[in-house]
Amino acid sequence: MQNKRKIIIGISGASGSIYAKLLLDSLMQLSDQWECVGVVMSDNAKTVWEYELGNQDYRNYPFKFYAKSDFHAPFASGSAKYDSLVIVPCSMGTLARIAQGISNDLLTRAADVILKERRKLIAVVRETPHNLIHIENMRTLTLAGGIVCPASPSFYSLPKSIEELAQTVVNRILDLIELDHTSFRWSEN
């Protein structure tokens, strides 16, 4: 068994709260594989969650939630040795600030730290279509060592519900942050 992971989850105000919810649910089920999970959620993310999911269930998770202005959070420094940052969903505004090195809140500071420490940053972008600015920012993030993981679900597992469809994206995220989990695998199921 690998060392337990230290994971940061950033939730921006882009549409796609279901992805954040399902990732938090999955992390709860995989609690034997992580040491700690820190969450940074923008004010817009809370509004979008409440609108799209019809609840405030983000308040019910046992993870440590940090205010967007809390630069005393452990992952504001590389010395805390967090392994991964997943921004899900990742708005194009958040992506732009990260790509340009603007650390104006805890989420963008955490991204800057993860990139400078050569650790894993996954930006789950949900916007479509993309303009050239979006594409250049995704290129910049990729060149800096980040991973752009579009919230593009797969259909070959024959999902039967919106949740199963969204889970295909979450399963990809779990693979990227190197957590062991059960998932549909092409040509294996």
C-alpha positions as CSV (number, residue, x, y, z in Angstrom):
1,M,0.0,0.0,0.0
2,Q,1.3,3.4,-0.9
3,N,1.7,6.2,1.6
4,K,-1.6,8.0,2.6
5,R,-2.2,11.0,0.4
6,K,-2.7,14.6,1.4
7,I,-5.2,16.1,-1.0
8,I,-6.6,19.6,-1.6
9,I,-10.0,19.9,-3.3
10,G,-10.8,23.3,-4.8
11,I,-14.4,24.0,-5.9
12,S,-14.8,27.1,-8.1
13,G,-18.1,28.6,-9.2
14,A,-18.3,26.9,-12.6
15,S,-21.3,24.8,-13.3
16,G,-20.8,21.1,-12.5
17,S,-21.2,20.8,-8.8
18,I,-22.2,17.2,-9.2
19,Y,-18.5,16.4,-10.0
20,A,-17.4,18.0,-6.7
21,K,-20.1,16.2,-4.8
22,L,-19.3,12.8,-6.3
23,L,-15.5,13.3,-5.7
24,L,-16.1,14.2,-2.0
25,D,-18.4,11.1,-1.7
26,S,-15.8,8.9,-3.3
27,L,-13.0,10.3,-1.0
28,M,-15.2,9.4,1.9
29,Q,-15.4,5.8,0.7
30,L,-11.6,5.7,0.2
31,S,-10.7,7.2,3.6
32,D,-8.1,4.5,4.2
33,Q,-6.0,5.9,1.4
34,W,-5.6,9.5,2.5
35,E,-4.2,11.2,5.5
36,C,-6.1,14.5,5.1
37,V,-8.3,16.3,2.7
38,G,-8.5,20.1,2.7
39,V,-11.3,21.9,0.8
40,V,-11.4,25.5,-0.5
41,M,-14.8,26.5,-1.9
42,S,-15.6,29.8,-3.4
43,D,-18.7,31.8,-2.5
44,N,-19.9,31.3,-6.1
45,A,-19.3,27.5,-5.8
46,K,-21.7,27.4,-2.8
47,T,-24.3,29.3,-4.8
48,V,-24.0,27.1,-7.8
49,W,-24.0,23.9,-5.6
50,E,-27.2,25.1,-4.0
51,Y,-28.8,25.9,-7.3
52,E,-27.7,22.8,-9.2
53,L,-28.1,20.2,-6.4
54,G,-30.8,21.8,-4.4
55,N,-29.1,21.5,-1.1
56,Q,-26.2,22.7,1.2
57,D,-24.8,19.2,1.7
58,Y,-21.3,20.5,1.3
59,R,-21.6,21.5,4.9
60,N,-22.0,17.9,5.9
61,Y,-18.6,16.5,4.9
62,P,-16.0,15.8,7.6
63,F,-13.2,17.4,5.6
64,K,-11.5,20.5,6.8
65,F,-12.9,23.5,4.9
66,Y,-10.8,26.6,4.6
67,A,-11.8,30.2,3.8
68,K,-10.6,31.5,0.5
69,S,-8.6,34.2,2.4
70,D,-7.0,31.8,4.9
71,F,-3.3,31.9,3.9
72,H,-2.5,30.1,7.2
73,A,-3.9,26.9,5.7
74,P,-1.2,24.3,5.6
75,F,-1.2,23.9,1.9
76,A,-0.4,27.6,1.4
77,S,3.2,26.4,1.8
78,G,5.1,23.7,0.1
79,S,6.5,22.5,3.5
80,A,3.1,20.9,4.2
81,K,3.8,18.4,1.4
82,Y,0.3,18.0,0.0
83,D,0.4,15.5,-2.9
84,S,-2.4,16.7,-5.1
85,L,-4.8,19.6,-5.8
86,V,-8.0,18.9,-7.8
87,I,-10.0,21.9,-8.9
88,V,-13.5,20.5,-9.7
89,P,-15.2,22.2,-11.4
90,C,-12.5,24.7,-12.5
91,S,-13.9,27.9,-13.9
92,M,-12.0,29.6,-16.7
93,G,-11.4,32.6,-14.4
94,T,-9.7,30.4,-11.9
95,L,-7.7,28.7,-14.6
96,A,-6.6,32.1,-16.0
97,R,-5.4,33.3,-12.6
98,I,-3.4,30.1,-12.0
99,A,-1.9,30.2,-15.6
100,Q,-0.8,33.7,-15.1
101,G,0.6,33.2,-11.6
102,I,-1.9,35.3,-9.8
103,S,-2.2,34.0,-6.2
104,N,-4.9,36.3,-5.0
105,D,-6.7,33.7,-2.8
106,L,-6.1,30.4,-1.1
107,L,-7.1,28.3,-4.1
108,T,-4.8,30.1,-6.5
109,R,-2.0,30.1,-3.9
110,A,-2.4,26.4,-3.4
111,A,-2.2,25.9,-7.1
112,D,1.0,28.0,-7.3
113,V,2.5,25.9,-4.4
114,I,1.6,22.6,-6.0
115,L,3.1,23.6,-9.4
116,K,6.3,25.0,-7.8
117,E,6.8,21.8,-5.8
118,R,6.2,19.7,-8.9
119,R,3.2,17.9,-7.5
120,K,-0.1,17.0,-9.1
121,L,-2.5,19.7,-10.1
122,I,-5.7,18.6,-11.9
123,A,-8.0,21.3,-13.4
124,V,-11.4,19.8,-14.2
125,V,-12.5,22.4,-16.7
126,R,-16.2,22.4,-17.6
127,E,-16.7,25.4,-19.8
128,T,-17.5,24.9,-23.5
129,P,-16.8,25.9,-26.1
130,H,-13.3,27.2,-25.6
131,N,-11.9,30.5,-26.9
132,L,-8.3,31.0,-27.7
133,I,-7.6,32.6,-24.3
134,H,-9.0,29.4,-22.6
135,I,-6.9,27.2,-24.8
136,E,-3.7,29.3,-24.2
137,N,-4.3,29.2,-20.5
138,M,-4.8,25.4,-20.6
139,R,-1.6,25.2,-22.6
140,T,0.3,27.3,-20.1
141,L,-1.0,25.2,-17.2
142,T,0.0,22.0,-19.0
143,L,3.5,23.3,-19.8
144,A,3.8,24.2,-16.1
145,G,3.1,20.6,-15.1
146,G,-0.6,20.7,-14.5
147,I,-3.2,18.4,-16.0
148,V,-6.2,19.7,-17.7
149,C,-9.0,17.0,-17.3
150,P,-12.1,18.2,-19.0
151,A,-15.4,17.2,-17.4
152,S,-16.2,15.0,-20.4
153,P,-18.0,11.9,-19.3
154,S,-17.5,8.6,-21.0
155,F,-20.3,6.4,-22.3
156,Y,-18.7,3.0,-22.8
157,S,-19.7,1.9,-19.3
158,L,-23.3,2.4,-20.3
159,P,-24.2,4.7,-17.4
160,K,-27.9,4.5,-16.4
161,S,-28.2,7.9,-14.5
162,I,-26.7,11.4,-14.4
163,E,-24.8,10.4,-11.3
164,E,-23.3,7.3,-13.0
165,L,-22.4,9.4,-16.0
166,A,-20.7,12.1,-13.9
167,Q,-18.9,9.4,-11.9
168,T,-17.0,8.5,-15.1
169,V,-15.2,11.8,-14.8
170,V,-14.7,11.4,-11.1
171,N,-13.2,7.9,-11.6
172,R,-10.7,9.5,-14.0
173,I,-9.8,12.1,-11.3
174,L,-9.3,9.3,-8.8
175,D,-6.9,7.6,-11.2
176,L,-5.0,10.8,-11.7
177,I,-4.5,11.3,-8.0
178,E,-3.5,7.7,-7.7
179,L,-6.2,6.3,-5.5
180,D,-7.2,2.7,-5.8
181,H,-10.9,2.3,-6.6
182,T,-13.3,0.1,-8.5
183,S,-14.2,1.5,-11.9
184,F,-15.2,0.4,-15.4
185,R,-12.0,-0.3,-17.3
186,W,-12.0,-0.5,-21.1
187,S,-11.6,-4.1,-22.4
188,E,-11.5,-5.4,-18.8
189,N,-15.2,-5.4,-17.9
